[in-house]
């Protein structure tokens, strides 16, 4: 039997003397916190994640396809200056991470950007943010799974000198029929997620530690063949190349905001969420810059660019043996699998939050009393995105996912300013430094990287938003529980 929650009365959620807001349907932050049980236990979800597990969860959500597969695309755009591209993407993330940390500690609920937008800009904007998060946390899982399939073949080739048939390891766009490894990794992640948060968090932590070790090993090997001449000319493709590289490199950082989706399953979320976000961004940035320098310094940008399994190739050529490449390929298999696990977790929690508000079907909010997880929600997500992964190509959604993620981050940065002005009494353990300059810079950097994705991606994004707005108008607006609670 699945647990059905009962909404508390509106009067119990609203502080005394606080009127119901007029105009856009803005959800009071106090109501969000009370409905979620953010300071207690909410909706059958258990608080089992500590700070270490949360940091590992963030690293697990971030480090994967972007560095193991996408590095070669960024190098093709920026050359050796790809290091600056990673720094530019990191700066964007740092300013935005400040905003996520403040909002995550003040409103520690599982809805992440969607809930923050609901509490500041209102229901329509929140739905569109949630719609973009479906792209970030959902469609990107398919792209990540495709990258996993590529490294599975690389690992099999290194160990046994054979690969899976192209017909069974690639979608039609890549010369195959169906990508079975991509389907397999999504289904394995779903099994872990429905078993419980403790099990999936433990697996994510183990995989995060392993892949950090593998990338550190890569750097140790590649730096033994480092040649300064491979870094010249450093800015080979000009400032435009750095910007284009940063837009692609940003895909390597997507996922750190998933930390805030664990708000209802983290112990002491008001303290642990901000710390985990900052530690995750700092660690990932140092790792990415070191890996990029080591790879280019060892072989040169021309031999790294446009090579999907570039890290394995570097190690093979430096060591003269396939053993090192097999280790890197194994690390990539583990790393990308952990991304699938962590990002699918975030996707299910976003859908659960939207379902609570009546903006998605109620099946997504049901929590199993046996496992304390949204079982039906998880399997629906797994099935839908397994189908996409089976037949899609890795580069089909990268730019669209990036611009959608950057768009939600613009909203999050501005939400900090709106929340402080509208609800100054809602405070967490972390406050954005250099306010309001910091969130404004965060929004500005996000818009700058959005510009770097190109006009074709903007057109796709506009169509995507139009579809989301239509769904809200036809479905979400009339079924909103917030609207039902307002006086007529």
C-alpha positions as CSV (number, residue, x, y, z in Angstrom):
1,X,0.0,0.0,0.0
2,X,1.3,3.4,-0.9
3,X,1.3,6.3,1.5
4,X,-1.2,9.1,0.7
5,X,-0.4,12.3,2.5
6,X,-3.1,14.8,3.6
7,X,-2.5,18.5,3.1
8,X,-2.5,20.5,6.3
9,X,-5.0,23.3,6.6
10,X,-3.8,26.6,5.0
11,X,-4.3,28.4,8.3
12,X,-1.9,26.1,10.0
13,X,0.8,26.8,7.5
14,X,0.7,30.6,7.4
15,X,2.3,32.7,10.1
16,X,-0.2,34.9,12.1
17,X,-1.3,38.1,10.4
18,X,0.3,37.2,7.0
19,X,-2.3,37.8,4.3
20,X,-2.7,35.6,1.3
21,X,-0.7,37.3,-1.5
22,X,-2.6,38.7,-4.5
23,X,-1.5,38.7,-8.1
24,X,0.7,35.8,-9.2
25,X,0.2,32.6,-7.3
26,X,3.2,32.8,-5.0
27,X,3.6,30.0,-2.5
28,X,4.5,31.3,0.9
29,X,7.9,29.9,2.0
30,X,6.5,29.1,5.4
31,X,3.9,26.9,3.7
32,X,6.6,25.2,1.6
33,X,8.5,24.3,4.7
34,X,5.5,23.2,6.7
35,X,4.2,21.0,3.9
36,X,7.5,19.3,3.3
37,X,8.3,18.8,7.0
38,X,11.6,20.3,6.3
39,X,12.5,20.7,10.0
40,X,11.0,17.3,10.9
41,X,10.2,14.2,8.8
42,X,8.0,14.7,5.8
43,X,5.9,12.5,3.6
44,X,7.4,9.2,4.7
45,X,10.9,10.3,3.5
46,X,13.7,9.5,6.1
47,X,16.6,11.7,7.0
48,X,19.5,9.3,6.4
49,X,22.1,11.4,4.5
50,X,24.9,13.1,6.4
51,X,27.4,15.7,5.2
52,X,29.9,13.3,3.7
53,X,27.2,11.4,1.9
54,X,25.8,14.7,0.6
55,X,29.1,15.9,-0.7
56,X,29.6,12.5,-2.4
57,X,26.1,12.7,-3.8
58,X,27.0,16.1,-5.3
59,X,30.3,14.8,-6.8
60,X,28.4,11.8,-8.0
61,X,25.9,14.0,-9.8
62,X,28.6,16.2,-11.4
63,X,31.7,14.2,-12.3
64,X,31.0,11.9,-15.3
65,X,30.3,12.3,-18.9
66,X,31.3,16.0,-19.0
67,X,34.9,15.3,-18.2
68,X,35.3,11.7,-19.4
69,X,33.6,12.3,-22.7
70,X,32.8,16.0,-23.2
71,X,36.4,17.2,-22.5
72,X,37.4,16.5,-26.1
73,X,34.5,18.8,-27.4
74,X,35.6,21.6,-25.2
75,X,39.3,21.2,-26.3
76,X,38.2,21.4,-29.9
77,X,36.6,24.8,-29.3
78,X,39.2,26.4,-26.9
79,X,42.4,24.5,-27.4
80,X,44.8,24.7,-24.4
81,X,42.7,27.6,-23.1
82,X,40.1,25.0,-22.2
83,X,41.4,25.5,-18.7
84,X,40.1,29.0,-18.8
85,X,36.8,27.7,-20.1
86,X,36.5,25.4,-17.1
87,X,37.4,28.4,-14.8
88,X,34.8,30.6,-16.5
89,X,32.2,27.8,-16.1
90,X,33.2,27.4,-12.5
91,X,32.9,31.1,-11.7
92,X,29.4,31.0,-13.1
93,X,28.7,28.0,-10.8
94,X,30.3,29.6,-7.7
95,X,28.1,32.7,-7.9
96,X,25.0,30.6,-8.6
97,X,26.1,28.1,-5.8
98,X,26.0,31.0,-3.3
99,X,22.4,31.6,-4.3
100,X,21.5,27.9,-4.1
101,X,23.2,27.6,-0.7
102,X,21.2,30.5,0.7
103,X,17.9,29.3,-0.7
104,X,18.7,25.7,0.2
105,X,19.4,26.5,3.8
106,X,16.4,28.9,4.1
107,X,13.9,26.6,2.3
108,X,15.3,23.1,2.7
109,X,12.7,21.2,0.6
110,X,13.1,18.6,-2.2
111,X,11.9,20.9,-5.0
112,X,15.2,22.8,-5.5
113,X,14.9,25.5,-8.1
114,X,11.2,24.8,-8.7
115,X,10.3,25.4,-5.1
116,X,12.5,28.5,-4.9
117,X,10.8,30.0,-7.9
118,X,7.3,29.1,-6.5
119,X,8.2,31.1,-3.3
120,X,9.4,34.1,-5.2
121,X,8.2,34.5,-8.8
122,X,5.0,32.5,-8.6
123,X,3.4,29.4,-10.0
124,X,3.7,30.1,-13.8
125,X,7.5,30.7,-13.6
126,X,7.9,27.8,-11.2
127,X,6.2,25.4,-13.6
128,X,8.5,26.6,-16.4
129,X,11.5,26.1,-14.1
130,X,10.3,22.7,-13.2
131,X,9.8,22.0,-17.0
132,X,13.5,23.0,-17.6
133,X,14.5,20.8,-14.7
134,X,12.8,17.9,-16.4
135,X,15.3,18.6,-19.2
136,X,18.3,19.0,-16.9
137,X,17.7,16.0,-14.5
138,X,15.8,13.9,-17.0
139,X,16.9,14.2,-20.6
140,X,20.5,14.6,-19.6
141,X,20.3,11.1,-18.0
142,X,19.8,9.7,-21.5
143,X,22.9,11.6,-22.8
144,X,24.9,10.5,-19.8
145,X,23.8,6.9,-20.4
146,X,25.0,7.0,-24.0
147,X,28.4,8.2,-22.8
148,X,28.5,5.3,-20.4
149,X,27.9,2.9,-23.3
150,X,30.9,4.3,-25.2
151,X,33.2,3.7,-22.2
152,X,31.8,0.2,-21.7
153,X,33.0,-0.6,-25.2
154,X,36.4,1.0,-24.5
155,X,36.7,-1.2,-21.4
156,X,35.8,-4.4,-23.2
157,X,38.3,-3.5,-25.9
158,X,41.1,-3.0,-23.4
159,X,40.3,-6.2,-21.5
160,X,39.3,-8.6,-24.2
161,X,40.1,-7.0,-27.5
162,X,36.4,-7.0,-28.5
163,X,33.4,-4.7,-28.4
164,X,29.7,-5.0,-28.4
165,X,28.1,-4.9,-31.9
166,X,27.4,-1.4,-33.1
167,X,23.8,-2.4,-33.7
168,X,23.3,-3.1,-29.9
169,X,25.5,-0.3,-28.4
170,X,24.4,2.8,-30.3
171,X,21.2,4.5,-31.4
172,X,20.1,5.0,-35.0
173,X,21.8,8.5,-35.0
174,X,25.2,6.9,-34.3
175,X,25.0,4.0,-36.8
176,X,23.3,1.4,-34.6
177,X,19.8,0.1,-33.8
178,X,19.4,0.3,-30.0
179,X,21.8,1.2,-27.2
180,X,21.3,-1.7,-24.7
181,X,24.1,-0.7,-22.3
182,X,22.5,2.8,-21.9
183,X,19.2,1.1,-21.0
184,X,20.9,-1.3,-18.6
185,X,22.6,1.5,-16.6
186,X,19.3,3.4,-16.2
187,X,17.5,0.3,-15.0
188,X,20.3,-0.6,-12.5
189,X,20.0,3.0,-11.1
190,X,16.3,2.6,-10.8
191,X,16.7,-0.6,-8.8
192,X,19.0,1.1,-6.3
193,X,16.7,4.1,-6.0
194,X,13.6,2.1,-5.2
195,X,15.5,0.1,-2.5
196,X,16.0,3.2,-0.4
197,X,18.0,6.4,0.0
198,X,20.5,4.8,2.4
199,X,21.4,2.1,-0.2
200,X,21.6,4.5,-3.1
201,X,23.5,7.2,-1.1
202,X,26.0,4.6,0.0
203,X,26.6,3.4,-3.6
204,X,27.0,6.9,-4.8
205,X,29.5,7.7,-2.1
206,X,31.6,4.6,-3.0
207,X,31.5,5.5,-6.7
208,X,32.4,9.1,-6.0
209,X,35.5,8.2,-4.0
210,X,36.5,5.7,-6.7
211,X,36.2,8.0,-9.6
212,X,38.1,10.8,-7.8
213,X,40.9,8.3,-7.3
214,X,40.8,7.3,-11.0
215,X,41.1,10.9,-12.2
216,X,43.9,11.5,-9.7
217,X,45.7,8.4,-11.1
218,X,45.2,9.8,-14.6
219,X,46.8,13.1,-13.7
220,X,49.7,11.3,-12.1
221,X,50.3,9.3,-15.3
222,X,49.7,12.1,-17.8
223,X,51.9,14.6,-16.0
224,X,54.9,12.3,-16.4
225,X,54.7,13.1,-20.2
226,X,53.9,16.8,-19.8
227,X,55.5,19.0,-22.4
228,X,55.1,22.8,-22.2
229,X,55.2,23.2,-25.9
230,X,51.8,21.4,-26.1
231,X,50.2,24.5,-24.4
232,X,51.3,27.0,-27.1
233,X,49.7,28.9,-28.6
234,X,47.6,28.9,-25.4
235,X,44.6,31.0,-26.7
236,X,44.6,29.3,-30.1
237,X,41.0,30.2,-30.9
238,X,40.6,33.6,-29.3
239,X,38.2,34.8,-26.6
240,X,35.3,33.4,-28.7
241,X,36.8,29.9,-28.4
242,X,37.1,30.2,-24.6
243,X,33.4,31.3,-24.4
244,X,32.2,28.5,-26.7
245,X,34.4,26.0,-24.7
246,X,32.9,27.3,-21.4
247,X,29.4,26.8,-22.7
248,X,30.3,23.2,-23.4
249,X,32.3,22.8,-20.2
250,X,29.4,24.0,-18.2
251,X,27.7,20.6,-19.0
252,X,30.5,19.1,-16.9
253,X,29.2,21.0,-13.9
254,X,25.5,20.2,-14.3
255,X,24.2,18.4,-11.3
256,X,25.6,20.3,-8.3
257,X,22.2,21.8,-7.8
258,X,20.8,18.3,-7.3
259,X,22.2,18.6,-3.7
260,X,19.2,20.8,-2.9
261,X,16.8,18.2,-4.1
262,X,17.8,16.1,-1.0
263,X,16.5,18.7,1.4
264,X,14.0,16.4,3.0
265,X,16.3,13.4,3.3
266,X,19.4,15.1,4.8
267,X,20.2,15.4,8.5
268,X,20.4,19.1,9.5
269,X,19.7,20.4,6.0
270,X,20.0,24.1,6.9
271,X,23.7,23.5,7.8
272,X,24.7,20.7,5.5
273,X,23.3,21.8,2.2
274,X,25.3,25.0,1.9
275,X,28.6,23.3,3.0
276,X,28.1,20.4,0.6
277,X,27.5,22.7,-2.4
278,X,30.6,24.8,-1.8
279,X,32.9,21.7,-1.2
280,X,31.5,20.0,-4.3
281,X,32.1,23.0,-6.6
282,X,35.6,23.6,-5.3
283,X,36.7,20.0,-5.5
284,X,35.3,19.5,-9.0
285,X,36.9,22.7,-10.4
286,X,40.4,21.7,-9.1
287,X,39.9,18.2,-10.6
288,X,38.7,19.4,-14.0
289,X,41.5,21.9,-14.4
290,X,44.1,19.4,-13.4
291,X,42.7,16.7,-15.8
292,X,42.6,19.2,-18.7
293,X,46.1,20.4,-18.2
294,X,47.4,16.9,-17.9
295,X,45.7,15.6,-21.0
296,X,46.7,18.5,-23.3
297,X,50.2,18.7,-21.8
298,X,50.8,15.0,-22.5
299,X,49.5,14.8,-26.1
300,X,48.6,18.3,-27.3
301,X,45.2,19.7,-28.1
302,X,45.0,18.2,-31.6
303,X,45.2,14.6,-30.2
304,X,42.7,15.2,-27.5
305,X,40.0,17.1,-29.5
306,X,37.1,15.2,-30.8
307,X,38.1,11.9,-29.1
308,X,35.2,10.6,-27.0
309,X,37.4,8.3,-24.9
310,X,40.3,10.8,-24.7
311,X,41.5,10.0,-21.2
312,X,42.0,6.3,-22.0
313,X,43.8,7.2,-25.2
314,X,46.2,9.5,-23.3
315,X,47.1,6.9,-20.8
316,X,47.5,4.2,-23.4
317,X,50.0,6.4,-25.4
318,X,51.9,7.6,-22.3
319,X,52.3,4.1,-20.8
320,X,52.5,2.1,-24.0
321,X,50.1,-0.4,-22.6
322,X,46.4,-1.0,-22.7
323,X,46.3,-1.7,-18.9
324,X,46.3,1.9,-17.9
325,X,43.6,2.7,-20.4
326,X,41.5,-0.1,-19.0
327,X,41.7,1.4,-15.5
328,X,40.6,4.8,-16.8
329,X,37.8,3.2,-18.8
330,X,36.7,1.3,-15.7
331,X,36.7,4.6,-13.7
332,X,34.6,6.2,-16.4
333,X,32.1,3.4,-16.3
334,X,31.8,3.8,-12.5
335,X,31.8,7.6,-12.7
336,X,29.1,7.9,-15.3
337,X,26.9,5.3,-13.6
338,X,27.0,7.4,-10.4
339,X,25.8,10.4,-12.4
340,X,22.9,8.5,-13.7
341,X,22.0,7.4,-10.2
342,X,22.3,10.8,-8.6
343,X,20.6,12.7,-11.4
344,X,17.7,10.3,-11.6
345,X,17.3,10.8,-7.8
346,X,17.0,14.5,-8.4
347,X,14.5,14.1,-11.2
348,X,12.1,12.0,-9.1
349,X,12.2,14.5,-6.2
350,X,11.4,17.4,-8.6
351,X,8.4,15.5,-10.0
352,X,7.3,14.6,-6.5
353,X,7.3,18.3,-5.5
354,X,5.4,19.3,-8.6
355,X,2.9,16.5,-8.0
356,X,2.3,17.7,-4.4
357,X,1.3,21.1,-5.8
358,X,-1.1,19.5,-8.3
359,X,1.0,20.5,-11.3
360,X,1.8,16.9,-12.2
361,X,-0.3,13.7,-11.8
362,X,-0.6,12.4,-8.2
363,X,1.2,9.2,-9.0
364,X,4.5,11.0,-8.7
365,X,4.0,12.0,-5.1
366,X,3.2,8.6,-3.7
367,X,5.8,7.2,-1.3
368,X,6.0,3.6,-0.4
369,X,5.8,3.0,3.4
370,X,8.1,0.0,3.0
371,X,11.0,1.6,1.3
372,X,10.3,5.3,2.0
373,X,10.9,6.0,-1.7
374,X,8.6,7.2,-4.6
375,X,8.6,3.8,-6.3
376,X,6.1,4.4,-9.1
377,X,7.7,7.8,-9.8
378,X,11.1,6.2,-10.1
379,X,10.0,3.4,-12.5
380,X,8.1,5.8,-14.7
381,X,11.1,8.1,-15.0
382,X,13.4,5.1,-15.7
383,X,11.2,3.7,-18.4
384,X,10.7,7.0,-20.2
385,X,14.4,7.9,-20.2
386,X,15.6,4.3,-21.0
387,X,13.6,4.6,-24.2
388,X,15.2,7.9,-25.0
389,X,18.7,6.6,-24.2
390,X,18.1,3.5,-26.4
391,X,17.6,5.6,-29.5
392,X,19.3,9.0,-29.0
393,X,22.7,10.4,-29.6
394,X,25.0,12.0,-27.0
395,X,25.3,15.4,-28.6
396,X,21.6,15.8,-29.5
397,X,20.6,17.3,-26.1
398,X,23.8,18.7,-24.7
399,X,23.4,22.3,-25.8
400,X,19.6,22.3,-25.1
401,X,20.2,20.8,-21.6
402,X,22.9,23.4,-20.9
403,X,20.8,26.4,-21.9
404,X,17.8,25.1,-19.9
405,X,20.0,24.6,-16.8
406,X,21.5,28.1,-17.2
407,X,17.9,29.5,-17.5
408,X,16.9,28.0,-14.2
409,X,20.0,29.3,-12.6
410,X,19.2,32.9,-13.7
411,X,15.9,32.5,-11.9
412,X,17.6,31.1,-8.8
413,X,20.0,34.0,-8.6
414,X,17.2,36.6,-8.9
415,X,15.1,34.6,-6.4
416,X,17.6,35.4,-3.7
417,X,16.9,39.1,-4.2
418,X,13.1,38.7,-4.3
419,X,13.0,36.4,-1.2
420,X,15.1,38.9,0.9
421,X,12.8,41.7,0.0
422,X,9.5,39.9,0.2
423,X,10.2,37.5,3.2
424,X,13.2,39.0,5.1
425,X,12.3,36.8,8.1
426,X,13.0,33.6,6.2
427,X,16.7,33.0,6.9
428,X,19.0,30.0,6.8
429,X,22.5,29.4,8.1
430,X,24.1,30.8,4.9
431,X,23.9,34.3,3.4
432,X,25.1,35.2,0.0
433,X,28.3,37.3,0.3
434,X,28.5,40.7,-1.5
435,X,24.7,40.9,-1.7
436,X,23.2,42.0,-4.1
437,X,26.2,42.1,-6.4
438,X,26.9,38.3,-6.1
439,X,23.5,37.1,-7.4
440,X,23.4,39.7,-10.1
441,X,26.9,38.5,-11.3
442,X,25.6,35.0,-11.2
443,X,22.7,35.8,-13.4
444,X,24.9,37.8,-15.7
445,X,27.5,35.0,-16.1
446,X,24.6,32.5,-16.8
447,X,23.2,34.8,-19.5
448,X,26.7,35.1,-21.0
449,X,27.1,31.4,-21.3
450,X,23.6,31.0,-22.7
451,X,24.6,33.4,-25.4
452,X,27.6,31.1,-26.2
453,X,25.3,28.2,-27.0
454,X,24.3,29.7,-30.4
455,X,21.1,30.9,-32.0
456,X,19.9,27.4,-33.1
457,X,19.9,26.3,-29.4
458,X,18.0,29.5,-28.5
459,X,15.3,28.6,-31.0
460,X,15.0,25.1,-29.7
461,X,14.8,26.5,-26.1
462,X,12.1,28.9,-27.1
463,X,10.0,26.1,-28.6
464,X,10.7,24.0,-25.5
465,X,9.4,26.8,-23.2
466,X,6.4,27.3,-25.4
467,X,5.4,23.6,-25.0
468,X,5.9,23.9,-21.3
469,X,3.7,27.1,-21.1
470,X,1.0,25.3,-23.1
471,X,1.0,22.3,-20.7
472,X,0.7,24.6,-17.7
473,X,-2.2,26.5,-19.3
474,X,-4.1,23.3,-20.3
475,X,-3.3,21.2,-17.2
476,X,-1.4,22.7,-14.3
477,X,-3.2,26.0,-13.9
478,X,-6.6,24.4,-13.4
479,X,-5.4,21.6,-11.1
480,X,-3.1,23.7,-8.8
481,X,-3.7,23.0,-5.1
482,X,-2.6,26.5,-4.3
483,X,-5.4,27.9,-6.4
484,X,-7.9,25.6,-4.7
485,X,-6.8,26.9,-1.3
486,X,-7.2,30.6,-2.3
487,X,-10.5,32.3,-1.4
488,X,-12.9,32.8,-4.3
